[in-house]
Amino acid sequence: MGIGDKAKAAADQAVGKIKQGVGDLTDNERLEAEGAAQNLKGQAEAKAEEVTDAAEDKIDQLKNRLD
C-alpha cells in the first residue's frame, strides 16, 4: 500500500466525520450512520496500512540479516 491508500483512508475518515456532524445537526440519522460507517472504514484502512508497513519492515530486517 502506498501514499494513495493512506490518503484515501484519511479522506474517508474526514468525510465520515463531516457526514456524522451534518447528520447530527440536521437530525438525519441515516446521514449520521453513513458518516460513522465511512469513518470506521477509513480507520480500518489506516490500521491495515500500519500493519502492512510493519510487516514489510520486518521482512526487510530479516532479509538484511541473511545478506
Buried (B, 14 or more C-beta within 10 A) or exposed (E): BEEEBBEBBBEBBEBBBBBBEEBEEEEBEEBBEBBBBBBEBBBEBBEEBEEEEEEEEEEEEEEEEEE
